[in-house]
Amino acid sequence: MLLLGLLLMAATAAFTGLLIAFNLEGGPTYAVSLFGGHPFTISVLGAFLGGLALAILFGLGLWMFLGGTALAAYRGRKRRARRDEIRQTRAERDAMAERLEGSGAPADSRSPAPAPRRPHRLHLPGH
């Protein structure tokens, strides 16, 4: 799969290079109309390269979106696992406390459990 991807990238780069090399002499130019005005003219090569740039930017945005989605899903799984671990620990603590109270040991012999800390929903730097 890696070799196939590398071969595809090399073929695409060669094709793009050949298209650019054979279209350097200028050719017809087209006036670009934008919001009712004509800010510049562009050649066929310029339009092609502009399309390539836009495709690269779109791909970069898609990559960033998918990476952010995967990171959010990973953090959610991690947060759920941590929450489940805390619930299990609390249940074990309560079971041990009940066993300790049932054995007749004095209540002063055990230290009170600290209150669990809730995670912050919003973090502002410096606060």
C-alpha positions in Angstrom: 0.0 0.0 0.0 2.9 2.4 0.8 4.6 1.6 -2.5 1.4 2.2 -4.4 0.8 5.5 -2.7 4.4 6.6 -3.5 4.0 5.6 -7.1 0.7 7.5 -7.4 2.3 10.6 -5.9 5.3 10.4 -8.3 3.0 10.0 -11.3 0.9 12.9 -10.2 4.0 15.1 -9.7 5.4 14.2 -13.1 2.1 14.9 -14.9 1.8 18.3 -13.1 5.3 19.1 -14.1 4.7 18.2 -17.7 1.5 20.3 -17.8 3.3 23.3 -16.5 6.3 22.9 -18.8 4.2 22.7 -21.9 1.9 25.6 -21.0 4.5 28.3 -20.2 4.3 30.2 -23.5 1.3 32.2 -22.2 -1.7 31.4 -24.3 -5.0 33.1 -24.0 -5.8 35.2 -20.9 -9.1 35.4 -19.2 -10.5 38.4 -17.3 -11.6 37.3 -13.8 -14.8 38.8 -12.7 -15.3 39.1 -8.9 -18.3 40.9 -7.4 -19.0 42.7 -10.6 -15.4 44.0 -11.2 -12.4 42.7 -13.1 -9.5 42.7 -10.6 -7.0 40.8 -12.7 -6.6 38.6 -15.7 -5.4 35.0 -15.5 -3.9 32.5 -18.0 -4.8 28.9 -18.3 -1.7 27.9 -16.3 -2.6 30.4 -13.6 -6.1 29.0 -13.3 -4.7 25.5 -13.2 -2.2 26.4 -10.4 -4.9 28.2 -8.6 -7.1 25.1 -8.7 -4.1 23.0 -7.3 -3.6 25.5 -4.5 -7.3 25.4 -3.6 -7.3 21.6 -3.6 -4.3 21.5 -1.3 -6.0 24.0 1.1 -9.2 21.9 1.1 -7.2 18.7 1.8 -5.3 20.4 4.6 -8.6 21.6 6.1 -10.1 18.2 5.8 -7.1 16.6 7.5 -7.2 19.1 10.3 -11.0 18.4 10.8 -10.6 14.7 10.9 -7.6 14.9 13.2 -9.5 17.1 15.6 -12.5 14.7 15.5 -10.2 11.8 16.3 -8.5 13.7 19.1 -11.9 14.6 20.6 -13.1 11.0 20.4 -9.9 9.8 22.1 -10.2 12.3 24.9 -13.9 11.3 25.4 -12.9 7.6 25.7 -10.2 8.5 28.1 -12.5 10.7 30.2 -15.2 7.9 30.4 -12.6 5.4 31.4 -11.4 7.7 34.2 -14.9 8.3 35.3 -15.6 4.6 35.5 -12.4 4.0 37.5 -13.5 6.7 40.0 -16.9 5.1 40.3 -15.4 1.7 40.9 -12.9 3.1 43.5 -15.8 4.9 45.3 -17.8 1.7 45.4 -14.9 -0.3 46.8 -14.3 2.5 49.4 -18.0 2.4 50.5 -17.9 -1.4 50.7 -14.8 -1.3 52.8 -16.4 1.3 55.1 -19.5 -0.8 55.5 -17.3 -3.8 56.4 -15.4 -1.7 58.9 -18.6 -0.4 60.5 -20.0 -3.9 60.7 -16.9 -5.3 62.4 -17.4 -3.0 65.5 -14.2 -1.0 65.0 -14.4 2.6 66.4 -15.4 5.2 63.8 -12.4 7.4 64.9 -9.9 4.8 63.6 -10.5 5.6 59.9 -9.8 9.0 58.3 -12.5 10.7 56.3 -12.1 10.4 52.6 -11.3 13.6 50.8 -14.0 15.0 48.6 -13.5 14.2 44.9 -12.4 17.1 42.7 -14.5 17.9 39.7 -12.6 18.7 36.5 -12.8 22.2 35.1 -15.0 22.7 32.1 -13.3 25.9 31.0 -9.6 26.7 31.5 -8.4 30.2 31.2 -4.6 30.7 31.3 -3.5 32.3 34.5 -6.6 31.4 36.5 
